Amino acid sequence: MTDPKTVLIVDDSRVSRLMARQFILSARPDWQVEEAATGEAAIESVQGKAPALIMVDVNMPGMGGLAAADRLRALCPTAQIYLVTANV
C-alpha cells in the first residue's frame, strides 16, 4: 500500500464534500481528508502544507474553481488537481 496522503476537497456544497470524503476514505481509510467550502478557504488551508491531491468544484460563488485551481497550483506545484462539477 502507498504511504498515507492528504486530500483537499474544495466545494461549496456540504453534501458533495461529504460524498467525496466517504468515497475516498472507503478506498483509502489511512488517508487524511481536509475540506474547504470556498476557493479562498482552500488557499488559506494549504499554507505550509502540501496535499497530494486537490479536488476543486468548478462552479463556486466568489472565487471560482478555475481561479482557485490556478492559485492552488502555484502554492502546491506537486499536487494533483482535479476539477469536478455536478453541472452538465
Residue frames relative to the residue before (quaternion, step in Angstrom):
aa qw qx qy qz dx dy dz
M 1.0000 0.0000 0.0000 0.0000 0.00 0.00 0.00
T 0.5136 -0.6477 0.4676 0.3130 3.56 -1.11 0.67
D 0.6452 -0.4995 0.3997 0.4177 3.53 -1.30 0.26
P 0.5927 -0.5562 0.4256 0.3978 3.60 -1.14 0.52
K 0.1566 -0.7888 0.5916 0.0577 3.55 -1.02 0.82
T 0.3646 -0.6881 0.5755 0.2496 3.51 -1.34 0.29
V 0.1220 -0.7725 0.6223 0.0332 3.53 -0.96 0.99
L 0.1564 -0.7621 0.6215 0.0921 3.56 -1.02 0.85
I 0.1548 -0.7699 0.6160 0.0610 3.56 -0.80 1.09
V 0.0668 -0.7962 0.6014 -0.0034 3.58 -0.68 1.14
D 0.3135 0.7273 -0.5437 0.2777 3.57 -0.37 1.25
D 0.4296 -0.7105 0.4912 0.2633 3.58 -0.92 0.84
S 0.6359 0.5129 -0.3275 0.4747 3.60 1.24 -0.28
R 0.4071 -0.7228 0.5079 0.2321 3.56 -0.62 1.17
V 0.6399 0.5297 -0.3223 0.4539 3.59 1.00 -0.82
S 0.6555 0.5034 -0.3163 0.4657 3.61 0.93 -0.83
R 0.6391 0.5116 -0.3305 0.4697 3.59 0.99 -0.79
L 0.6516 0.5197 -0.3127 0.4556 3.58 0.95 -0.87
M 0.6653 0.4944 -0.3107 0.4652 3.60 0.91 -0.88
A 0.6538 0.5010 -0.3190 0.4688 3.60 0.93 -0.83
R 0.6293 0.5358 -0.3280 0.4575 3.59 0.98 -0.87
Q 0.6872 0.4845 -0.2888 0.4578 3.59 0.82 -0.97
F 0.6342 0.5301 -0.3261 0.4588 3.58 1.00 -0.79
I 0.6766 0.4894 -0.2929 0.4657 3.59 0.86 -0.97
L 0.7217 0.4529 -0.2625 0.4529 3.58 0.78 -1.01
S 0.5909 0.5488 -0.3864 0.4475 3.61 1.13 -0.40
A 0.7080 0.4238 -0.2509 0.5062 3.58 1.11 -0.64
R 0.8029 0.1093 -0.0141 0.5858 3.58 1.03 -0.81
P 0.1093 -0.8520 0.5083 0.0615 3.62 0.37 1.18
D 0.6461 0.5261 -0.3266 0.4462 3.60 1.20 -0.36
W 0.5583 0.6045 -0.3983 0.4052 3.61 1.23 -0.14
Q 0.3802 -0.6904 0.5663 0.2412 3.55 -1.20 0.59
V 0.1176 -0.7924 0.5972 0.0415 3.58 -0.84 1.00
E 0.0789 -0.7770 0.6244 0.0139 3.54 -0.83 1.08
E 0.2266 -0.7892 0.5619 0.1010 3.56 -1.18 0.56
A 0.0231 -0.7494 0.6608 0.0354 3.51 -1.30 0.56
A 0.3606 -0.7633 0.5030 0.1853 3.58 -0.92 0.93
T 0.7738 0.2094 -0.1326 0.5829 3.60 1.26 -0.23
G 0.6324 -0.5180 0.4102 0.4044 3.54 -1.27 0.31
E 0.6377 0.5348 -0.3216 0.4516 3.56 1.00 -0.83
A 0.6587 0.4986 -0.3055 0.4735 3.59 0.96 -0.86
A 0.6242 0.5391 -0.3393 0.4523 3.59 1.05 -0.72
I 0.6534 0.5108 -0.3116 0.4638 3.57 0.93 -0.90
E 0.6512 0.5042 -0.3092 0.4755 3.57 0.99 -0.83
S 0.6905 0.5153 -0.2919 0.4153 3.60 0.92 -0.87
V 0.6962 0.4725 -0.2944 0.4531 3.63 1.08 -0.50
Q 0.4141 0.7022 -0.4844 0.3174 3.60 1.21 -0.02
G 0.8369 0.1114 -0.1202 0.5223 3.57 -0.62 1.14
K 0.6862 0.4054 -0.2778 0.5363 3.59 1.27 0.13
A 0.1635 -0.7729 0.6020 0.1159 3.54 -1.24 0.31
P 0.1512 -0.7961 0.5787 0.0917 3.60 0.04 1.20
A 0.4911 -0.6636 0.4794 0.2977 3.56 -1.10 0.67
L 0.7997 0.0976 -0.0133 0.5923 3.56 1.10 -0.73
I 0.0682 -0.7812 0.6202 0.0191 3.56 -1.01 0.87
M 0.1438 -0.7658 0.6233 0.0655 3.56 -0.82 1.06
V 0.0457 -0.8228 0.5658 -0.0283 3.59 -0.62 1.14
D 0.3726 -0.6958 0.5729 0.2208 3.56 -0.89 1.01
V 0.4573 -0.7017 0.4765 0.2672 3.58 -0.84 0.96
N 0.7853 0.3146 -0.1470 0.5126 3.60 0.88 -0.96
M 0.2409 0.7417 -0.5870 0.2174 3.54 -0.17 1.34
P 0.5085 -0.6231 0.4814 0.3485 3.59 -1.11 0.57
G 0.7296 0.3532 -0.2936 0.5067 3.56 -1.18 0.47
M 0.7945 -0.1217 0.1369 0.5789 3.55 -0.77 -1.02
G 0.3551 -0.7602 0.5083 0.1937 3.58 -0.57 1.14
G 0.7068 -0.4949 0.3210 0.3905 3.52 -1.29 0.30
L 0.6482 0.5166 -0.3327 0.4497 3.60 0.98 -0.75
A 0.6561 0.4907 -0.3083 0.4834 3.59 0.96 -0.84
A 0.6439 0.5148 -0.3208 0.4664 3.58 0.98 -0.83
A 0.6497 0.5201 -0.3193 0.4533 3.59 0.95 -0.86
D 0.6252 0.5325 -0.3377 0.4599 3.60 1.01 -0.76
R 0.6821 0.4730 -0.2853 0.4791 3.59 0.89 -0.91
L 0.6557 0.5090 -0.3123 0.4620 3.59 0.97 -0.84
R 0.6113 0.5454 -0.3444 0.4585 3.60 1.05 -0.73
A 0.6592 0.5030 -0.3062 0.4677 3.59 0.98 -0.83
L 0.7129 0.4494 -0.2503 0.4767 3.59 1.02 -0.80
C 0.7866 0.1868 -0.0650 0.5849 3.59 1.11 -0.71
P 0.0763 -0.8687 0.4866 0.0527 3.61 0.54 1.12
T 0.6981 0.4621 -0.2891 0.4642 3.62 1.11 -0.44
A 0.5268 0.6478 -0.4073 0.3700 3.61 1.25 -0.20
Q 0.3778 -0.6505 0.6016 0.2687 3.52 -1.21 0.61
I 0.1121 -0.7996 0.5888 0.0368 3.58 -0.76 1.04
Y 0.1016 -0.7853 0.6106 0.0138 3.53 -0.82 1.11
L 0.2369 -0.7477 0.6053 0.1358 3.55 -0.90 0.97
V 0.0317 -0.8015 0.5967 -0.0229 3.56 -0.86 1.00
T 0.0239 0.7824 -0.6222 -0.0137 3.55 -1.25 0.38
A 0.3403 -0.7088 0.5767 0.2220 3.52 -1.22 0.55
N 0.6025 0.5571 -0.3483 0.4531 3.58 1.29 -0.20
V 0.0105 0.8030 -0.5951 0.0322 3.55 -0.75 1.04
